[in-house]
Amino acid sequence: MVRVRTGISDLDKMLGGGFMEGDAVLLAGSAGTGKTTLALQYLVNGVTQFGDAGIYVTFEQLPDQIYRDAKNFGWDLRKMEEQNKFRLICTSPELLLETDGGESILDGPIKEIRPRRLVIDSLSHLEMFVPERELRKEAYRLIMYLKTKGLSSLLLWESPQIIGNSFSVTEVGISFLADGIVLLRPVEIESSMRKAIGILKLRGSDHDKQLREFEITTQGIKVEASFSEYEGLMTGSPRKKATLGEAIDQFSAAFARKEKKS
Amino acid sequence: MSEASDILNRLLSSEVKGDLLVLFHKNPGIIDTIDGVARRIGRTGNSIGNDVKDLVDLGVLERKQVGKHEAIFLDRKRDGEVQKIIGNYLNSMKKKEG
């Protein structure tokens, strides 16, 4: 099975080698968790490490802001565009979804640079233009278009739920359409906000089931060790796991209390 | 009137045109509906219609029908030509003054 590597080595390990070629993967997370950074890094690494051209479609953020932010990580997107290895398209969802004339606005750029990778930032913006009952159908149509073009795509999804017990990736069943789901999530540990990454789903492939910590560094996303000392991360209120020694101490103390009472 | 001064006069004839030129030069990857473009400069589609038409007539912007929507985008080649014409014109004006 051909894999499309993200170029973030520890994330690729979590994915069992990378995304499956031609898959549409949902990258979900609340605001500020690093979705845009990870998505750009996926495209930039595609160009610089694997020779894959890529397209970034943005609905809200203007390209000049994306060029500037990317430059902070050392990624020169304008240069990549000049080399016909990258395209940054800024449009509205209704135009992207429009196919009445038989042609999509992506057809031209796809013919020009023959990309292997594509990012849509974000699929959740479709909600502003498509009635909720049609959202799943329209998302399905878009995903099938990307698959028909052989693109390995990352579809960003902004989850309003930042932290807490109740959690759903999307409210409208989009997660059923995606081949994979990568979750970015803030977690509060000992009064500091840290970031966690996890693979919730990867159709047809085994993957790492652990939540791992990640940081946004000056070179982009860096995935680190799992939160092995903590449990209950998905609830938003993680607890430190007791070590064997601590567990024995707790048991002894409880036993001693019981003995004293009797 | 020379072609260059005619272009310059038309480009400088309204604030909206200036805003549109700055938007498309900073963001050459925009391909959007007239309402979408207007939103990105904090205006409405109706209020920018005439200025978009002028820029399309000059060839700086292009229009393309995509289904029932009309997409507007920068014609990078023509835009480069227009910039060159204006640059040459301004240089010649400077020389005349000097």
Interface residues (C-beta under 8 A of the other chain):
Chain A: L62 P63 D64 E81 R87 L88 I89 C90 T91 S92 E94 L95 E98 T99 D100 G101 E103 S104 I105
Chain B: K26 N27 P28 G29 I30 I31 D32 T33 D35 G36 R40 Q65 V66 G67 K68 H69 A71
